[in-house]
Amino acid sequence: MRRLLFLNGIKAFEAAARTGSFAAAGAELNVSAAAVSRMVHLLEERLGVALFERKANRLATTAAGRAYQSGLTPLFDALASLTAQVTAPSSVRVLTIGVGPTFAMKWLIPRLADFRKHEPDIDVRITTGGAAVPFGEDWSCGIKLGDGEWPGLVAEPLFAADLLPVCALRLANALKRPADLKGPTLLRVAHSPDDWPSWLEAAGAARICARGTEFEFYGQALQAAVDGLGIAMGIRPYIDDDLAAGRLVAPFALSVPKGMRWYLVYRGFGTGQRDFAAFRRWIVRAAAEPAVRRRGQRHAG
């Protein structure tokens, strides 16, 4: 027979370990912090193992506590997902994707019609994502830029994130070599201040300092480049469709690795869910498709 020890205590411990405090766990479970503390203490007594080191200003898990929590959290996530599947109307199939705004606009949304053609019964919902946003409890999966290390999640590589300057054709005509770039014309993205210095150093033009208009997102900077405001630092795969359509051109052949990759991220148990499995097959295939020939691209030494 399956032996489950004090399920309320297990829930209290998992919430406290995940959130880092009895108060936060109590708010999540709708009980007091003292009640959470009592349940965790009872659980520790029944297990005969200390799960927390109770310190003056913080709550720290022991080695046993870390091992226990690392196994419990995915189990509770899987239970929540299973419950949602069982209680959802049989006709509704929802796939929630956490993705940054520029990736959604520049790559995912233009290709969703193809996914819908293959899976017309799946309702795709796109929610705010990005590298700085935690993985949402209601997400089926996410698409993130990073080093592939997100604790508790599977990260499957999709694209390399290479950097390449792009601009409107009329500006590109005056750019014969990297030294022709001027600081005030180099559009910047606030959360990626190293993009231009990395590319300029690789191009042998490190003395140039990017001082152009600063934007919050890559998508804003790329639109400004399309409109002729300046030269943006493009990142793959954001720029592929604009290059193919001739809205942007790449005046130089040099591309520089950003040092990160794009990943499809998901909880390990998600692979058994048919809707996510269908999306995973589709996006891996779409990411592997070779880029179409870029009509507007011009290479200058």
Backbone torsions as a table, in degrees:
resi	resn	phi	psi	omega
1	MET	NA	145.1	178.3
2	ARG	-71.5	130.0	-178.1
3	ARG	-109.3	109.5	178.0
4	LEU	-107.5	116.4	-178.2
5	LEU	-86.2	111.3	165.5
6	PHE	49.6	72.6	-173.9
7	LEU	-61.1	-36.9	178.0
8	ASN	-62.0	-39.9	177.8
9	GLY	-66.7	-37.5	178.1
10	ILE	-64.8	-43.0	176.7
11	LYS	-62.0	-42.6	-179.5
12	ALA	-64.4	-43.6	179.9
13	PHE	-63.6	-46.0	-177.4
14	GLU	-61.0	-42.6	-180.0
15	ALA	-66.3	-41.9	179.8
16	ALA	-66.5	-40.5	180.0
17	ALA	-67.7	-38.2	-178.3
18	ARG	-72.9	-39.7	-177.1
19	THR	-89.5	-20.1	177.2
20	GLY	90.0	4.8	178.4
21	SER	-160.2	153.5	175.9
22	PHE	-68.4	-34.7	-178.9
23	ALA	-64.6	-46.7	179.9
24	ALA	-64.7	-39.0	177.7
25	ALA	-64.5	-40.6	178.7
26	GLY	-62.2	-41.3	178.1
27	ALA	-62.2	-38.6	180.0
28	GLU	-69.0	-39.4	-175.9
29	LEU	-92.5	-1.6	178.9
30	ASN	64.1	39.9	173.7
31	VAL	-135.1	173.0	-179.5
32	SER	-77.9	159.5	175.8
33	ALA	-60.4	-37.4	179.3
34	ALA	-63.7	-37.7	178.9
35	ALA	-65.5	-41.2	176.7
36	VAL	-61.2	-45.7	-179.8
37	SER	-59.0	-43.6	179.8
38	ARG	-63.8	-44.0	-179.0
39	MET	-64.3	-39.8	178.4
40	VAL	-66.0	-40.2	179.0
41	HIS	-62.9	-42.4	177.1
42	LEU	-62.9	-40.4	178.2
43	LEU	-61.7	-44.4	178.7
44	GLU	-60.7	-39.9	178.9
45	GLU	-64.2	-41.9	-178.3
46	ARG	-70.7	-34.3	178.4
47	LEU	-79.5	-27.8	-174.7
48	GLY	74.9	25.4	-176.9
49	VAL	-137.4	137.0	173.9
50	ALA	-79.3	126.6	-178.8
51	LEU	-101.5	-25.2	179.6
52	PHE	-126.7	148.1	163.8
53	GLU	-99.0	112.3	-176.6
54	ARG	-87.2	105.9	-178.4
55	LYS	-108.4	168.1	-172.4
56	ALA	-58.4	-47.1	-172.0
57	ASN	-111.5	0.2	-177.8
58	ARG	-158.5	166.1	179.9
59	LEU	-113.6	120.8	-178.0
60	ALA	-122.0	135.7	177.4
61	THR	-77.6	146.1	171.5
62	THR	-77.2	175.9	177.1
63	ALA	-60.0	-40.9	178.1
64	ALA	-65.7	-39.4	179.1
65	GLY	-63.9	-40.9	178.9
66	ARG	-64.5	-42.3	179.6
67	ALA	-64.6	-41.1	-179.3
68	TYR	-65.5	-47.0	-178.3
69	GLN	-64.8	-37.6	-178.7
70	SER	-63.8	-26.7	176.0
71	GLY	-88.4	-32.6	-176.5
72	LEU	-72.7	-42.8	-174.5
73	THR	-57.7	-48.4	177.1
74	PRO	-62.5	-31.2	178.7
75	LEU	-66.8	-43.1	178.1
76	PHE	-67.6	-38.1	176.4
77	ASP	-60.8	-44.0	179.9
78	ALA	-64.6	-38.3	178.7
79	LEU	-64.4	-42.3	178.5
80	ALA	-63.5	-42.2	179.3
81	SER	-64.9	-42.9	179.4
82	LEU	-62.6	-41.5	178.7
83	THR	-62.5	-42.0	179.0
84	ALA	-62.9	-39.3	179.3
85	GLN	-65.6	-42.3	-176.3
86	VAL	-68.7	-36.4	-175.4
87	THR	-87.9	-13.7	-179.9
88	ALA	-72.3	146.9	174.9
89	PRO	-57.0	141.0	-174.6
90	SER	-62.4	-23.7	-177.4
91	SER	-84.3	-10.9	-176.0
92	VAL	-100.4	123.1	176.4
93	ARG	-125.2	108.0	-173.0
94	VAL	-113.9	132.6	176.0
95	LEU	-121.2	114.9	-178.3
96	THR	-103.2	122.7	-175.1
97	ILE	-115.7	122.1	174.6
98	GLY	-89.3	119.7	-173.6
99	VAL	-152.4	146.4	177.9
100	GLY	-66.4	155.5	-174.7
101	PRO	-62.4	-38.7	-177.7
102	THR	-71.9	-41.2	178.0
103	PHE	-61.8	-40.7	179.3
104	ALA	-60.6	-47.8	-175.3
105	MET	-73.1	-40.0	-171.2
106	LYS	-88.5	-21.2	-177.4
107	TRP	-132.4	-50.5	-170.8
108	LEU	-71.3	-53.8	-175.6
109	ILE	-58.8	-42.6	178.3
110	PRO	-61.5	-15.4	-177.8
111	ARG	-108.6	-3.2	-176.8
112	LEU	-67.0	-26.6	177.4
113	ALA	-60.9	-35.3	178.1
114	ASP	-67.5	-40.8	177.2
115	PHE	-63.5	-43.2	-179.9
116	ARG	-63.1	-33.4	177.4
117	LYS	-61.3	-38.3	-179.8
118	HIS	-82.2	-32.9	-176.3
119	GLU	-131.9	72.4	-174.4
120	PRO	-68.0	-17.7	-176.1
121	ASP	-91.1	-3.2	-178.8
122	ILE	-95.2	124.8	178.5
123	ASP	-88.2	108.8	-178.6
124	VAL	-88.3	129.7	176.1
125	ARG	-122.0	126.6	-179.6
126	ILE	-103.9	127.9	-179.8
127	THR	-125.2	164.1	-176.0
128	THR	-60.8	129.0	179.0
129	GLY	-133.8	-135.2	-179.5
130	GLY	102.3	166.8	-173.0
131	ALA	-62.6	-33.9	-174.1
132	ALA	-87.1	-4.7	-175.5
133	VAL	-98.0	128.5	177.5
134	PRO	-61.6	153.2	178.7
135	PHE	-65.4	121.2	-175.1
136	GLY	-73.8	146.6	-180.0
137	GLU	-63.2	-27.6	-177.7
138	ASP	-94.5	3.0	-178.5
139	TRP	-76.0	138.7	167.5
140	SER	-78.5	-35.6	-179.9
141	CYS	-166.0	172.7	175.9
142	GLY	-139.9	164.4	173.6
143	ILE	-124.4	116.5	-172.4
144	LYS	-130.9	150.8	174.3
145	LEU	-101.0	126.1	-178.9
146	GLY	176.9	-156.9	-177.3
147	ASP	-97.4	2.7	178.8
148	GLY	87.5	2.6	-177.6
149	GLU	-107.6	95.8	174.0
150	TRP	-126.4	103.8	-174.8
151	PRO	-54.1	133.5	178.4
152	GLY	84.6	-1.7	-178.4
153	LEU	-123.3	150.4	170.7
154	VAL	-86.5	134.0	179.3
155	ALA	-121.2	115.6	-177.7
156	GLU	-109.9	118.1	-174.6
157	PRO	-64.9	139.8	178.2
158	LEU	-115.0	-52.7	-174.6
159	PHE	-138.3	153.4	163.4
160	ALA	-79.9	147.2	179.5
161	ALA	-105.9	85.3	-179.4
162	ASP	-94.2	145.9	-178.2
163	LEU	-101.4	137.8	-176.4
164	LEU	-154.9	122.0	178.5
165	PRO	-64.0	141.6	179.5
166	VAL	-140.1	153.6	-179.9
167	CYS	-163.0	177.3	174.6
168	ALA	-72.7	153.1	-175.6
169	LEU	-56.4	-40.3	-175.7
170	ARG	-65.0	-29.6	175.4
171	LEU	-78.9	-34.4	-178.6
172	ALA	-64.3	-28.9	-177.5
173	ASN	-60.8	-24.5	-178.9
174	ALA	-93.2	0.4	-176.2
175	LEU	-106.3	102.8	179.5
176	LYS	-98.6	-29.4	-179.6
177	ARG	-149.8	158.9	-177.1
178	PRO	-54.4	-30.5	-179.9
179	ALA	-64.1	-16.1	178.4
180	ASP	-76.7	-12.1	179.4
181	LEU	-68.2	142.4	179.8
182	LYS	-119.2	134.5	-176.3
183	GLY	-49.4	-46.8	-177.5
184	PRO	-66.4	-16.2	-179.3
185	THR	-94.4	-3.2	-174.7
186	LEU	-91.5	107.5	-177.1
187	LEU	-73.7	140.7	-173.6
188	ARG	-119.2	157.1	174.6
189	VAL	-117.0	125.1	-169.2
190	ALA	-57.3	-41.5	-174.8
191	HIS	-85.7	1.7	178.4
192	SER	-132.1	63.9	-175.0
193	PRO	-69.2	-15.1	-177.0
194	ASP	-89.2	-5.5	-175.2
195	ASP	-60.4	-56.3	-178.4
196	TRP	-64.2	-47.3	178.3
197	PRO	-56.6	-38.7	179.8
198	SER	-64.2	-46.4	-178.1
199	TRP	-69.7	-43.3	-178.0
200	LEU	-63.6	-37.9	177.7
201	GLU	-65.3	-43.4	178.9
202	ALA	-64.8	-29.0	-179.3
203	ALA	-86.8	0.4	-179.1
204	GLY	75.2	25.3	-178.5
205	ALA	-127.8	40.3	-174.3
206	ALA	-63.1	-20.1	-179.0
207	ARG	-70.7	-17.8	179.3
208	ILE	-77.9	132.9	179.4
209	CYS	-114.0	121.7	179.7
210	ALA	-67.1	123.6	-178.7
211	ARG	-134.4	17.2	-179.1
212	GLY	-76.5	-177.3	-178.7
213	THR	-55.9	138.5	-179.6
214	GLU	-103.3	137.0	-179.2
215	PHE	-122.4	159.4	-179.8
216	GLU	-77.2	-36.9	-175.3
217	PHE	-125.4	154.8	175.1
218	TYR	-57.3	-40.6	-177.0
219	GLY	-58.9	-37.0	178.5
220	GLN	-67.7	-43.3	179.6
221	ALA	-64.7	-38.7	-179.6
222	LEU	-68.8	-37.4	176.7
223	GLN	-66.1	-38.6	176.9
224	ALA	-62.6	-36.8	177.3
225	ALA	-66.5	-41.8	176.4
226	VAL	-57.7	-37.9	-177.9
227	ASP	-83.1	3.3	174.2
228	GLY	84.8	13.9	-178.9
229	LEU	-71.2	-29.2	-179.3
230	GLY	175.2	-163.7	-179.7
231	ILE	-104.3	125.2	180.0
232	ALA	-100.7	152.6	170.8
233	MET	-87.3	108.1	-179.5
234	GLY	-81.2	153.9	177.0
235	ILE	-130.9	135.6	175.8
236	ARG	-72.6	142.2	1.9
237	PRO	-96.5	15.0	-177.3
238	TYR	-52.7	-38.1	-168.9
239	ILE	-91.8	-9.1	-171.1
240	ASP	-59.4	-45.8	-177.5
241	ASP	-70.0	-37.5	178.4
242	ASP	-65.5	-38.0	176.9
243	LEU	-67.2	-41.9	-178.7
244	ALA	-64.2	-35.8	-178.5
245	ALA	-85.5	-7.6	-179.5
246	GLY	82.7	6.4	177.5
247	ARG	-69.2	-29.6	176.2
248	LEU	-130.6	156.8	172.4
249	VAL	-129.1	157.8	177.1
250	ALA	-108.4	105.3	-174.4
251	PRO	-72.3	-16.2	-179.2
252	PHE	-128.9	147.1	-177.6
253	ALA	-76.9	-23.0	-173.1
254	LEU	-68.4	124.8	169.4
255	SER	-120.2	147.0	-173.5
256	VAL	-125.4	131.8	177.2
257	PRO	-62.5	136.9	178.7
258	LYS	-76.1	-18.1	-178.0
259	GLY	93.7	5.1	177.2
260	MET	-137.2	170.2	176.9
261	ARG	-132.3	165.2	172.1
262	TRP	-90.4	135.5	-178.0
263	TYR	-129.1	145.6	164.1
264	LEU	-87.2	121.0	-177.0
265	VAL	-116.8	142.7	-177.5
266	TYR	-163.7	162.5	175.4
267	ARG	-76.0	146.0	-173.3
268	GLY	-56.9	-34.6	-178.2
269	PHE	-74.3	-10.5	-176.1
270	GLY	-66.0	-22.8	-176.5
271	THR	-63.4	-19.9	-180.0
272	GLY	-86.6	-4.4	179.8
273	GLN	-89.3	125.1	-167.9
274	ARG	-64.3	-37.3	-178.3
275	ASP	-67.8	-44.6	177.0
276	PHE	-64.8	-41.1	179.8
277	ALA	-58.5	-38.9	178.3
278	ALA	-66.2	-43.1	178.9
279	PHE	-65.7	-41.3	179.7
280	ARG	-60.6	-45.2	178.0
281	ARG	-60.5	-43.4	-177.6
282	TRP	-66.0	-47.8	-174.2
283	ILE	-71.2	-34.3	176.0
284	VAL	-63.3	-40.9	177.6
285	ARG	-66.8	-44.0	-178.8
286	ALA	-64.2	-38.6	-179.9
287	ALA	-68.2	-28.6	-178.0
288	ALA	-84.0	-11.5	-179.6
289	GLU	-66.4	135.3	179.8
290	PRO	-63.9	145.5	178.7
291	ALA	-63.3	142.7	177.4
292	VAL	-69.3	160.5	-178.5
293	ARG	-62.0	129.8	-174.9
294	ARG	-89.3	102.4	-174.4
295	ARG	-63.0	-36.5	-172.4
296	GLY	-90.3	0.2	-173.5
297	GLN	-80.2	134.3	176.6
298	ARG	-129.3	135.7	179.4
299	HIS	-106.3	126.0	172.2
300	ALA	-117.3	138.7	-178.9
301	GLY	-59.5	NA	NA
